């Protein structure tokens, strides 16, 4: 979730595409090299790359917002670690953690497995 929030912040800041997308748009502009281009053709190529960058930014914003909504829904169902612990317990002992109380280690038993 933290990574998704960070990426959303990056694509939303300044209202412009992030540096990486801007760099790729610049590469795209210079990658296409028509023979004897007119100024109009060069301008259209630059405009095309700029449009690509803006649309890519918007796609990423929507993706990260949808991802956050999905993650939020997942967290509402219960803390993820509870579900992970339950799945591990079922796989290892064939019962949910609630069915078998965990055994705590005393300080002198540090490193020893509970019986």
C-alpha positions as semicolon CSV with decimal commas, in nm:
position;residue;x (nm);y (nm);z (nm)
1;X;0,000;0,000;0,000
2;X;0,286;0,238;0,080
3;X;0,441;0,183;-0,262
4;X;0,108;0,252;-0,432
5;X;0,061;0,574;-0,232
6;X;0,414;0,686;-0,320
7;X;0,366;0,618;-0,692
8;X;0,029;0,796;-0,692
9;X;0,188;1,099;-0,527
10;X;0,468;1,103;-0,786
11;X;0,233;1,092;-1,088
12;X;0,002;1,355;-0,937
13;X;0,257;1,614;-0,824
14;X;0,287;1,937;-1,023
15;X;0,006;1,832;-1,257
16;X;0,271;1,714;-1,503
17;X;0,395;1,368;-1,602
18;X;0,683;1,243;-1,383
19;X;1,042;1,289;-1,500
20;X;1,070;0,931;-1,627
21;X;0,765;0,963;-1,851
22;X;0,878;1,306;-1,970
23;X;1,220;1,162;-2,054
24;X;1,058;0,881;-2,256
25;X;0,839;1,131;-2,441
26;X;1,151;1,329;-2,534
27;X;1,316;1,009;-2,658
28;X;1,005;0,928;-2,860
29;X;1,007;1,275;-3,017
30;X;1,367;1,234;-3,132
31;X;1,335;0,865;-3,222
32;X;1,100;0,931;-3,514
33;X;1,312;1,085;-3,790
34;X;1,117;1,145;-4,110
35;X;1,307;1,235;-4,425
36;X;1,298;1,609;-4,496
37;X;1,048;1,691;-4,218
38;X;0,858;2,015;-4,226
39;X;0,823;2,223;-3,913
40;X;0,459;2,115;-3,902
41;X;0,559;1,746;-3,905
42;X;0,811;1,800;-3,625
43;X;0,551;1,987;-3,423
44;X;0,298;1,706;-3,471
45;X;0,554;1,448;-3,357
46;X;0,633;1,653;-3,047
47;X;0,261;1,699;-2,979
48;X;0,204;1,326;-3,021
49;X;0,475;1,246;-2,765
50;X;0,333;1,505;-2,523
51;X;-0,015;1,356;-2,560
52;X;0,131;1,009;-2,494
53;X;0,296;1,135;-2,174
54;X;-0,024;1,301;-2,048
55;X;-0,238;0,996;-2,127
56;X;0,014;0,764;-1,963
57;X;0,008;0,983;-1,651
58;X;-0,372;0,969;-1,643
59;X;-0,371;0,589;-1,688
60;X;-0,130;0,554;-1,397
61;X;-0,334;0,787;-1,174
62;X;-0,647;0,580;-1,240
63;X;-0,454;0,256;-1,186
64;X;-0,313;0,366;-0,849
65;X;-0,647;0,506;-0,732
66;X;-0,820;0,179;-0,823
67;X;-0,542;-0,017;-0,653
68;X;-0,587;0,186;-0,335
69;X;-0,962;0,126;-0,340
70;X;-0,900;-0,248;-0,380
71;X;-0,642;-0,250;-0,099
72;X;-0,875;-0,048;0,122
73;X;-1,151;-0,304;0,064
74;X;-0,907;-0,585;0,146
75;X;-0,804;-0,418;0,473
76;X;-1,166;-0,367;0,574
77;X;-1,213;-0,745;0,570
78;X;-0,957;-0,772;0,849
79;X;-0,591;-0,711;0,902
80;X;-0,395;-0,901;0,639
81;X;-0,165;-1,065;0,896
82;X;-0,465;-1,228;1,064
83;X;-0,556;-1,390;0,734
84;X;-0,196;-1,491;0,666
85;X;-0,156;-1,643;1,013
86;X;-0,481;-1,831;0,973
87;X;-0,377;-1,969;0,635
88;X;-0,037;-2,078;0,770
89;X;-0,198;-2,240;1,073
90;X;-0,441;-2,430;0,853
91;X;-0,160;-2,547;0,630
92;X;0,067;-2,651;0,918
93;X;-0,173;-2,792;1,176
94;X;-0,503;-2,821;0,996
95;X;-0,686;-2,580;1,224
96;X;-0,746;-2,208;1,258
97;X;-0,542;-2,016;1,517
98;X;-0,859;-1,975;1,723
99;X;-0,896;-2,352;1,748
100;X;-0,550;-2,393;1,899
101;X;-0,411;-2,133;2,136
102;X;-0,051;-2,034;2,062
103;X;0,214;-2,145;2,307
104;X;0,436;-1,865;2,433
105;X;0,806;-1,911;2,494
106;X;0,947;-1,814;2,830
107;X;1,263;-1,600;2,830
108;X;1,477;-1,902;2,929
109;X;1,338;-2,100;2,637
110;X;1,444;-1,837;2,383
111;X;1,514;-2,011;2,058
112;X;1,345;-2,332;2,163
113;X;1,034;-2,451;1,987
114;X;0,712;-2,462;2,189
115;X;0,583;-2,808;2,262
